[in-house]
Amino acid sequence: CPCGALTSNSTAIDEVWAAIRNPKKTVICQIAPAPRAALGEEFGLGSVDVTKKIVAALRKIGFDKVFDTVFTADMTTIEEANEFLSRLVKGEKLPLFTSCCPGWVKYAEQFHPELLNNLSSCRSPQQMFGSLLKKKYAKELGIAPQDMFVVSIMPCTAKKYEAKRPEFMTEGAYDVDAVLTTVEAARMFREAGIIFSSLADSEFDQPMQQATGSGVLFGTTGGVMESVVRYVAGKMLNAEGRVDVEFTRGMENTKIAGINVGEHKLTLAVVNGLAAAEELIKKIQSGQIEVHAVEVMACPGGCVGGGGQPFVNDQEHRLARAKEIYNIDAQLELHKAQDNEDLENIFQKYWGGCCNHETHHDLHTHYQPKKRIVGNEILIKDGTGPEIT
Ligand code: SF4
């Protein structure tokens, strides 16, 4: 993994305990989509939705607020889908590649700097939430960003790397201070003596409580693409009710399909695993196929198969977790990202709406070619990147 996600032993557990015990810190947690369908495996519950138990456990161990990263997955969908539509109209920077997987982003920076303009400039849902909390919500609470400690529960260790990228800071403080993998979060609950299976359900905090099925789908391969298609179908074609997308689903490494959006005939691709991404890139660059948007997730099966998820992390478990992600989506009344009224209110309150200059400043980012080391040689394919860390 380009982020060292498979070899990293670093854990933020002690740091998180210290922040919880520090009375000066307001300690906030966000929970990514994929861990909710896997964390229960650590407590013998199987691959079932344990979102509300995770929220309850986090409250018990002392978090001041608990939010759902699905909220900012919806935010990512809206910003990214509009970015895609704008590129389509201008006919530039296509295909658009998704950018919410830090393993893929780092790979592109090291091995495909020629594609960096094609990556969506949207920050990942983790980093959008961090930015929102440190730049806006902290002010609302009347505290300095340095006195807010933001923790994420994520399916992978690559998210630890992402959180420490220097561009994701507010007034000298990281937007996300610590990342716990699904397994590490379970370990903290055990350390606190929590009987996880007996916990009564607890809800996320206001005012960012609503989440759509679309955002939950970010937890599995194809989910980001399906979310964008749902949003575009609602916005451009006034599609009402459910818009379920078939081709994005399933564990095949590469899925490609054509769809019509008004006058545009679009070809969309979904890949999981960097080998599949590389193969697709070769076909695109050689002119063998033409696609308009590509979702890339570095892990097999997407985030359900992330390196921070419980063991055993095989295809059977990935399939069971993905099935539960789709079950959660099917049960949620809110379906498309634009159905999230809390999100609409937050966009309005903090940035005067979505997809404007202000959201671009706080919720988007940029990429740089990075060095890679091959044997004793340092290679830069294009431009000058920062020192490798
Ligand atoms: Fe992390 Fe893997 Fe998901 Fe990428 S696909 S964000 S590396 S869990």
Boltz pocket constraint, residues with backbone or C-beta under 6 A from the ligand:
constraints:
  - pocket:
      binder: B
      contacts: [[A, 5], [A, 100], [A, 101], [A, 102], [A, 103], [A, 104], [A, 155], [A, 156], [A, 157], [A, 158], [A, 159], [A, 297], [A, 298], [A, 299], [A, 302], [A, 303], [A, 304], [A, 305], [A, 306], [A, 307]]
      max_distance: 6.0
